[in-house]
Amino acid sequence: MIEFFSSFFSFSFLLRALVGGSLVALCASLLGTSLVLTRYAMIGDGLSHVAFGALAVAMALSASPLAVSLPLVMAAAFLLLRLSSSGRVRGDAAIAMLSSVSMAIGVVVISLTSGMNTDLYGFMFGSILSMTRGDLVMAAVLALVVGGLFVFSYNNLFAVTFDENFAKASGIRAGLWNGLLAILASVTIVLGMRMMGAILISSLIIFPPLSAMRLSGSFKGVTLLSAGSSLLCFVTGLFLSYGLDLPSGPVIVLVNASCFLIFSLIRYFRAGPGRRSPLKR
């Protein structure tokens, strides 16, 4: 055991992956709490597909991947909010349309260039080697912003998450808060996609809140339990992937799925089947 950990911590790229990935997982779980409760859980999947298309274009043009993908993913997030708020297109339908178009653009761009680029393959399926020092700094700043948002604006987030009309009547600028959440979710997805890949990044947003909701009936409890389980699952998955010589992204997803199953069984035996209390403050 000591030899395992000494070997793991001897690699600088694994340390960056551990610290940076943990920060991204923390941000994804916190933002995912609001997204899941407002039934925008699949927005992470949709925005990751947008990022994939943007990365394909960036690499075809030999441009900076982050410089191209970040503004495009943010614009896509605002577009999804706009379409959903207008009522002309349902939120899930808008996400499905944007996802399919973005993936199609990415595949077409790849086919028109030299084929599947190694770096682009890593963005699509994740690569533990892709976390750079710059990504680590961005992840740290993102974690401070997201953490501060939940600590100092908890009441506003609670109001916007559960009853947007009531929040507006109370003087809360719901559109501003939704836009802020969209921006932070976009940054989290682009950073997390470097390690988890475009296909799997949405799991960091969806699984922790759903797992936490198995055991907690309050918004605060779900938020805290989601953050804790997300960190534990990420670290456990990273250690397992290193020890078993398996891809980190899929292993982390499977650990999160196992956590959801365990929490569901605990809830079943503790409260009995079919019993569920409404989520409260």
N, C-alpha and C positions, 0 to 999 in steps of 0.2 A: 504493500500500500504506500509506504514512504517512497519507494523507488518510483512508483507510478506518478505521484504528485511532483516529485523532484524533476522527473523527466518532462512532465507537462509544463511546469513553470519555467523550464529552461529555454523554452521557445518564445521569442518576443511576439511573434504573430499570434500565438495562442493566448498570450496575455492580453493583447489588443482585442482579440475576439471575445475573450471572457468579459473584459470591462466594458468595451463598446457595445457588445451584444446584449449584456445585462441592462445597460441604460436604455437601449432601444426597446427591449422587451418590456421594461418598466413603463416607458412612455406609451407603447402600444396597448398595454393592459389598461392603463388609466383612461386613455382616449377611447378604447374599445368599450369601456363601461357605458359611456354616453351613447356611442354609436349603436351598440346592441340594444339598449333600452329604447332608443328612438327608431329601431328597426332599420338602421342603416349599416347592419353588420357586414354586408357584402360590398360596402363602398371600398374597403381595403383591397378586395380582389379586383374590383373595377379599376381603381387607381394604379394598382401594380401592373395591370395589363397596359394602361396608358404609358406608364414608365418604361415598359418593355419596348413599345413602339418608339418612344422618344430616344431610348438608348440605341436602338437600331439605326435611327436616323443620325444620331450624334456620331456613332462610330463609322458610318458610311461617309460622313463629311469630315472625319478626323477632328471632331470638336470635343470639348470637355463634356463627359457624360452628365455630371451633376449640373453644369451650367445650362444644359439643354433640358434635362428631365425635370428639374425642380419647378421652373416656371410653367412648363406644360402640364405637369401633374396638378399644380395649384389651380391653373385655369380650368382643368377638367373638374376639379372638386367644386369650384364655384358654379360651373355649368350644371353639374348634377343638382346642386342646391336650387339653382334657378328653375330648372325644369320641374323639380318636385314641388317647389313652392307655388309655381304657376298653376299646377293641377292639370296641365295638358298631358303630361306623361307621368305615369306612376314611377316612384323611385326605383323599384326593382327593375322595371322595364328600361329606364334610362341607363342604369348601370350595365345591364345586359347589352344594350346597343353600343355603348361607349367601349365596353370591353372587347366585343367582337371586332369592331372597326379598328381599334388600336392594335390588336393582335394581328389582324389582316395586314395593316400597314407595315408592321414590323417584319412579318414573314416575306412580304413582297420586296421590301427594301433589302433584306438579307439575300433573297434569290437574285436580285439585280446586281449585287456586289459580288464579292469573292466567296460567298457561302457563309456557313456558320462560323463566326469568329470565336476564338477560344474565350476571350473576355466576355463576349456577349452570351456565350453558353453559361459562363459563371453567373452572370446577372439573372439568367432565366431560371437556373436550378440552384443557385447559391454556391459560394466558395468561401471557405474559412480563411483563405489567404487574402481575401479582397479588402479586409478592414485595414485602412491606412491610419497614420497618425492624424491626418486631417479629418477623417471620418470620426475618429475618437474625440477630437475637440468638438466637432459638430454635435455628436451624441451627448457630450457633457452639457453643452449649452442648451440643447433641446430638453434634456432632463430637468435642468434648472427652471426653464420656462414652463414646462408642463406641470412640474411639481408645484411651482409657485402659483400657477393658475388654479390648481385644485385646493391648495391651502388657503389662499386669500380670496378666492371667488367661489367658494363651495356653494353658497346659497344661490347664486346666480346660475351656476351650472345645474343645480338640482331643479330649479324652476324651469329652465329652458328644456331640460331633458324630459320632464314629466308633463308639463302643460305649457306649451309655447304661447297659447292665447292668454293664459293667466299671467305669464311672464311679461307679455307686452302691456297688459292692463296695469301691471304693477310698476310700469316705467322702465322695465329692463329691455334693452335693445337686443332682442332675440336674434335679429339678423346679424348683428355684429359678433355675437358669441358663436353663432353657427359658422360664420366665416372664419373666425379664429380657430375653432376646432378643425375646420377643413384644412386650413393652412398647416397646422401642427400635424394633422394626420398625413398630409402629403409629404412633409419632411420626414416623418417617421417611416413611412412606407419606402421612400427612396433610399434612406440609410439602411433600413432593415433588409431591403431586397438584395443588398450587396452580399449578405451572409445567407439569408434564407432563400433567396431567389424569387422571381416574380410569381411563380406558381404556388409558393408556400407561405409567403409573408402574411397573408390574411389570417393564417392560423394564430399568429401572435395577438391579433386583435379580437378574434372570435372566441377561442377556447377559454382563456382565463376568466372573462366575465361570466360566461355560461357555467363554468365550473363553480365560481364563487356563488352564483345564484342558487346552486343546489343546497348550500348550507346557510346562507344569510338572507334575511328578509328586509334589510335596510340598505339604502343607497350607500351610506358610509361603510357599512360592513362589507358590501359587495366590492366597493372600491378598494378597500384595504386588503381583503382576502384575494382579490384578483391580482393586485400588485405582488403580494407575497408568493402566491402560487406560480405566477409568471416567472419571477426570478428563480424560484426553486426548480421549475421545469426546465428553464433555459440552461442553468448551470449543470443540472443532472444530465440533460441531453448532450451538452458539449463534452462532459467527461466521458459519457458512454461512447460517443462517436469516436473519441480519441482512443479509448481503450479497446474498442472493438474494430477499429479501422473502418468505420462506416461514414457516409456523408452526414455532415452535422445537421443540415436543414431537416431532412426526413426524420432523423432520430429525435430531434427536438419536437417535431409535430407529434410523433408517436408517444412521447412522454407526456405531452399536453393532453392527448386523447386518453391516455391511461389515467391521468389525474382527474379528468372529467368523469370517467367511469367509476373511479374510487369514490369521488364526492357524491355521485349519484347513488351508489350503494349505501354509503353512510346515511344519506338523507332518507333512503327507502326504509332502512332498518330502524332509524331514529324516529321518524314521523309516520311511517306507514304509507302505503301506496295511495296516490290520488290526493294527498293533502298538501296544500300549498297556500301560504299566506301572501297577501299582496305586498309588493315592495314599498317601504316607507322611508322617511328621512333617516 
